[in-house]
Amino acid sequence: MIWMDKRAVMRGQGTGVTAGSRKDPIPAWLDKVLRFFFFWCLVSPLCILTSWWLALPLLLYVPSYLDGSEKHGGRPSEFHKNLFLWFMFKRRMNMKLVVTSKLDAKTQYIFGLHPHGILPWGGVLNMATNVNNSKKALYGVDFHFIAASFCFYVPFYRDLLLGGGICDAARVYAERLLCSGKSIGIVPGGATEALYAKPGDNTVYIKKRRGFVHLAMQTGSSLVPVYTFGENDSYNQLSDSIPGVVWVKKRFQRVFGISLPLITNLIPLKCNATTVVGKPIRVEKNLAPTDAQVDAVLGEYVTQLEKLFDEHHDACLPGREKNFVVI
């Protein structure tokens, strides 16, 4: 499944906007066949070990599993955004949302969320649910977070994502959202950045993530740096010094396109997760930007992200050392 990660919006150059084609990466029928095969491989051992009567409700779930909602805006609902579970997370992680500049609901934005963390609970819940009245705080901007394609192969977890309006991170679907007048939220560091997540760390993996900048230039979407202070404080990982840990994590990422941080706690630790939304960076539309032009915009983005971190670090992480690292 490595092809899933390679077609993600933060990688490559894409062809949809420039070529005027936004077709699915693979035929719909083949996508459904692959998904059903994956689903069957997951549930058949469960049915064998328990009871085949379990197969009936699981089969009733199949149409929902194969509906492809992640390619067309998810299934956002106010009920989902107000789930008690999200408010439990808010209390445990002391979530706060700070928006530093006024946004225009008629403008398309690409929100770049940093850091990824083991799971970006703080940033995503602050911006995509109603725990902090994000719709009002973000001035009514209609946007969808996007997640790795493999996430939507995992039964039931996919439904949690879809309920929040989260969509497939394949470039073609990100283009569809932007070209339909919506904005998107992306975690550029992706699976690689998650491997650096540990309490007290502020490492951002972005220097090789040129794809989301290229997409912003192709569509004329403004880039908005976003940083969640304390995101990495919610989980501990096994030390990379333990033999085999690094090999297992890298191998898993190469095969599935998502990370496998070997965490030591399932429930997020108590922490303070404050998401700060920075000032939009206006990007001129350019259907065929050169590498030099993309690098220039990426450089400006990194500069603004560093500035955002410096300006809000002491207020969000008082008493902590400023250890912001860009790789």
N, C-alpha and C positions, 0 to 999 in steps of 0.2 A: 504493500500500500504506500510505498514511498512516493508514488506519483501524486498522491493527495497533497503532500507537503510542498512539492515542487510547483504545483499550480496555484498555491496560495497567493493572496494579493501582495504580501510583502516581498515576494520573490519575483524574479524575471521581469520582462518588459511588457508582456501581454500583447494581444492583437485585436481585442474586441473593438475598442473605440477607434483605433487607427484604421482598421480594416472594414469597419462598418458591420461587423458580424459579432453577435453575442449568443451563439449557439451553445448548447450544453457541451461540456468537455467530452462526454461519452454519450451514446444513444440512451434514451430514457429506458428502453426495455432491458438493455444490458445492465444499467445501473440498478434496476429493480431485481434482476436475477442475482447480481452480486450481493445485494443487501439481504435478500431472502436466504441465500446460501449462508451468509454470515450469521443471520438470525437463527437458522436451524442448527448450525454448529454450536451456538451458545445454549439453546434451550433443550436440545435433544438429550444431552447428558443429564440435565436436571429432571426431565421426564422419566428417564430410565431409573435414576436413583430414588425418585419419589413415587409418582403415579402418573400413568398416561392420561388420567382424567385432567391433569394440569394442562394438557395440550390444548383442550378446547378453549379456555379463556385466552391462552396465548395466541391461538390462531385468530381469534376475534380481534386481537390487537394488531395483527399483520397489516390490514388496510391503512391504519394510522401510521404504522412504521414505514410503509412504502409510499406515503402520499407526496413526498418531496417538498414539504412546506418550507424547508430550510433554504430552498432555491428561490422562493418568492415572497420573502418577508416574514417568515415564521408564523406563529399563531398568537400574537400579542393580545393579552387580555388584562383588564384592570383587576380582575379577581386574582390572577397570578401575581401581579405586581404588588398586591396588598397581602400576600400570604403571611401568616403569623411567623413562619420559619424565618423569613427575611428580617423581621423585626427582632427576632432572637439573635440573629447574627449581628444586627446593628448594636444591640446592647453589649454583646460579648466583645466586639471589636471596637466599640465606641466610635462608630462611623460618623464622619462629618463631610459635608460637601461645600467647597468654596469656589465660587465663580468670580474671576478677577476682572472680566471685561464683558460688556454687553454683546449679546449674539443676535443675529438677524434670522428669524424663522424662515425667511425666503431664500437664504443663502445655503449652499451645500458645503458641508464641512467634513473633514476626515479627522476625527479625534484620535490622537495617538496616545494610548494608555500605557503608563510605565509605573513600576516594573510589573512583570508578569506574575511574580510570586509563584508559589506552588499551584494555587488557583487564585485568580485575581478577584477574590470575594469583595474586597473593599471597593475597588474602582467600579466593578460591574454593578454591584448592588446599589452603590451610591448614585449611579447615573441611570440605571436601567429599571429600577423599581421605585416604589413610592416611599421608601424609608426616610428620605430627606426631601420629599416633594421636588424631585428632579425636573419634572416637566416645567414647573414655574421657574426654578433656579436657572434652567438652561434656556429661558425665554421662548419656550414652546417649540424648540427645534425638534423636528421629527427625524429620529435617527435609529439605526439598528447596529448593535454590536455584531461582529462576525467572529466565528470560531472555526477551528480546524475541522476539515471535512470528516475526519474519523470520529469526532465527537457525536455526530449524528447517526453513526452506525451502532452506538451503544443504546440498547432498548431502555426506555423510561428516562434515562439521563437526557436523551434527546428532547423529551417532552418538557423537561424543566427548562431547557434552553429555548425551545420554541415558544413557550408561554411568555417568555420575556422578550420575544421578537428577535431573538438572536438567529443569525443566518450563516450559511456556509461561506467560508473564507476564500473559496475559489475565486480567482480574479473576475471571471465572467459574471458571477452573481453580484459581486461588489460593484461592477460597472453598471449592471441593471438597476441597482438601487440608486446610485448617483445620477444616472441618466433619467430616472423617473422623478427626480426632484428631492430625493431623500438624502440624508447624511448617514455616515457610517462611523462606527467606533472600532478601532483595531488595536491589538496589542502587538506592536511590531517585533518585539524581542522574541515572542513565540516560545516554542518548546525549548530552544537553546537557553534563553534567559532564565527559564524556570530552574535550570540546573544550578544556577548561581544563587538561588534564593535561600537565605538563612537569616535568622534574627540579627539585626544591626547592620545588614549589608544593603548597599544601594548601588548595585551594579546594573548598568543598562547595556544591553546588547543591541546595537543599532547601526554601527558603521557599515555593515554589509547589507542592511535592509533598505535597499533602494527602491523596491517595487512599489511601496505605498506612496512614495514621493512621485514616482513616474506616473502613477494613476492620478494623483492630484493634479499634475501638470496636464495630463491628457483631458481631464474633465473640467479643469479650471476651478477645482474645489480648494477652499482654504484649509490649511493645516492648523490643527490646534494641539499643542503639547499639553498633556495631562499627567500629573504625577500624584501617586497615592503614597503619602508618607506613612510608614509603619506596615505596609503591605507584607513585607518579607518577615515580619515578626510573628506571624501566625502559625508557622510550622518549623519544626526542626528536621534536618536531614541527616542520614548516616554520613559519616565523614568519608571524603574521597580517599583518605589514606588507607581505608580498609581494602584489602586485596579483592579485586573483581568488581568493585562498586562502579568505578568509572566505565569499565568495559560494558557492563550490563546496561547502564543508562544510555550510553551512546549507541549501542546496538539496537535497543528498543526504539530510540528516536529515528534511526535510519530506516527501520522497517515500517513503523506505523505513522511517522510524521508528528507524533506528540511525545512529550517528555515522560520519563518515569522517575520522578524524584523519589528516592527511597526514604519516606518520612517516618518519624518515630511517634507521631501523634495523629490520630484520625480527626479529632475535634480541634478546630482552630484554637490556638492559645489566646488568652486575653491580651489585647493590645489596643493601640490607638491608631485607627486607620482614617486619615484625613485626605480626601481627594481634592486636589487643587487644579482647576481648569484654567489654563493660561490664555494669553491673548492670541487671537487668530493671526495666522501668517498668510497674507494674501498671495495667491499663486496665479500667475498669468496662464491662460489656456494655451497649450502647445501640443498639438497632436503627435508630433515627432521630435521630442526633445533629445538633444545629444547627451552623451554621458557626462560631459563637463557641466551642462546646464542642470542635470539631475543632481550631480554632486554639489553644486553651488547651493541649491535649495535645501538639500539634506544638511549641508553645513550650517545654514541659517537656522534650520529646525533644531539641530543639536545645541547651537548657541542659545536659542531661546529656552530650550529645556533646562540647560545648565543655569540660566538666569532665574528661571522659575524655582528651581531647587534652592539656590542660594538665598532668594528673597523670602522664602517661606519655611526654610528648614528650622530655624530657631523657634518659631511660633508653633510648629507642628511636632517637632522632636526636641523639646527643650533639654539642654544638658548633654545632648549627643554630639559626637564629633561629626563634622561634615566630611563624609567619606564617599562622595559621589564619584563613580568610576564609569567611563564610557569605553566600550570595547566594540 
